[in-house]
Amino acid sequence: MRRKAWVVSADMGYGHQRAAYPLKDIAYDRIVNANSDKSLSEKEKKVWAKARSYYEFISNINDIPFIGPLIFKVYHYFQDITPIYPMRDESKPSASVIYLHRRIRKGFCTSLINHLKEKELPLITTFYIPAIAADFHGFKSIYCVVTDTDINRIWVPKNPKKSNITYLAPCSSVYKRLISYGVPHNKIIITGFPLPKENIGGKHSPITRGALARRILNLDPKKKFVGHHEDSLKRELGKHFNAGKKPEPITIMFTLGGAGAQKKLGVKIIKRFKNKLINDKIRIYLVAGTRMDLKQFFLEKIKQFGLTGALGKSLFVICELSKKDYFAKFNEIINQTDILWTKPSELTFYSALGIPIVMTPPLGSHEYRNKRWLLDIGAGIEQEETLRFSEWLDDLLEEGVLARKAWLGYLNAPRMGTYNIERLVFDE
């Protein structure tokens, strides 16, 4: 029987749960949601529910005319992550860290901790609060998976040098940040972000390579990129790559965060690509996650634009009843997707699958850092002005720009995080 661990996440948007989902094979019994699991007391659930409602309010606040952007700026100020340079000692606990420790000392997370004490197993968590609570209660084997390219001081306990938490970093920028927060070198391991096994396929990434080989040709119909790099593509992608294969129409996946922010942008996208959708020149997936209200919103707009006939042919609205089913469906579709259009959330790391990221405006400091990281490795591009979407995409395809970004993501972003975490935790 495989070794097992407690795998704990949090239902705050999709990011933390998306990071936990690939670890389902090693999860004991189930993936535990720190804020909604059946083991939690009603009092504890109410505290978490309040925090989640606040998160969703802030995520959508820019939609409120005039005052919304102002409130978001204030929130952004208090959540801001300081510049990494110049490197300096930032180990002093912030007010947020002190407040969290006070809440934990007074009993916050007690019912979750009592549940985890029922069986002595390593704890892997994709959210900082369960890690800090477990550390406070004396757990010895704690692994905290970081889900962005940079993080706030709140992720690290008051006294990191005495902590039992080992941080699993998705990239080197997180390593540097954790060092500045006072976490010892031996308590930080760069594993890469945990990506789904069904999008990788094992040690040599056969599924990733097969999807990339098809995608590169679709993204470069004029062979501007392929013509200069055919030998490298053949060497890396092997039997999967056939430069003579005819490209297919582009498939775009547009995703919304768990709070449903930027739904209006999804509407603008299908409106600008209306003619191409009707003529089967493009395929678009609108991903509403588990939000049935968003699915209905999109269906109404599709009807309004006269695109009902395209549903199920060139236009799809993806929505599932559970996060588990949603992640499974998302992972299935992304193997067929050529462009991932999203805010620079945890999906930033999916560039490692060889898929170019078109970035919507960031929400919050961590997403600004994710955006910078994507641009630095060459795997992402900022979206163009909405009225020009169709022309802009045509130009990118004409020049092979997105094919290059797909290739750079495949080469530069870490891909084996799930496998690395399993080996690390169980010393395999």
Buried (B, 14 or more C-beta within 10 A) or exposed (E): EEEBBBBBBBBBBBBBBBBBBBBBEBBBEEBBBBBBBEBBEEEBBEBBEEBBEEBBEBBBBBEEEEEBEEBBEEBBEEBEBEEBEEEEEBBEBBEEBEEBBEBBEEEBBBBBBEBBEEEEBBBBBBBBBBBBBBBBBEBEBBBBBBBBBBBBBBBBBBEBEEBBBBBBBBBEBBBBBBBBBBBEEEBBBBBBBBBBBBBBBEEEBBBBBBBBBBBBBBBBBEBBBBEEBEEEBBEBBEEBBEBEEEBBBBBBBBBBBBBBBBBEBBBBBBBBBBEBBBEEEBBBBBBBBBBEEBBEBBBEBBEEBEBEEBBEEBBBBBBBEEBBEBBBBBBEBBBBBBBBBBBBBBBBBBBBBBBBBBBBBBBBBBBBBBBBBBBEBBBBBBBBEEEEBBEBBEEBBEBBBBBBBBBBBBBBBBBBBBBBBBEBBEEE
